Amino acid sequence: MNQDRSEIIILETARLILRQFHYADLETLGVILRHREVMRYSLSGPKSRLETREFIQRCLTTYQAQRYGIWAVVLKPARTLIGYSGLIPQMINGRREMEIG
């Protein structure tokens, strides 16, 4: 695979790559996160450019602190960012549980 050295791949399938976000994703992720229909079921609704940048920053910080988090979902072979997924800690009945979302 022709991989950029700065690209840290978490998981790869025949069709998709899960990788860490980077600031180069800001424009494409911004289109996704500000789209009303895409964000229809989000608790916080569509995101501004600043909120998208802050989201990427939180992802980067989480990678360093916890070694897991929310990752970019990229469609192969065009390497098109199509969304995100990952592990999100939640408190359920007083216990810390991991949500896959």
C-alpha positions, 0 to 999 in steps of 0.5 A: 500500500502506498502510505503517507508516513504521517498516516497512522492506520488503525484498521484496514479492510478490502473497502475501508481504512480507519486511520487517525485524523489530521488537520488536512481533513478539516475541509472534507470533514467540515462538509460532512459535519455541517450537513444538516441531514448527516447531523440530523441525529447528532445531539449537538447538530451541524458543526461550524469550521471552528467546531470541526477543527476543535473536534479534530484537536480533541481526537488528536489529544485523545490518541496521545492520552488514551491510545484510542478514540474516534478515527477517520473512515476512508473509502479505498482506493480513492482515499476519500474521507467518508465519516468517522467511527471509534471508541467512546467512553460512556458512564452506564449504571455507574460504570465506565463502558466503551461505546462503538460509534 
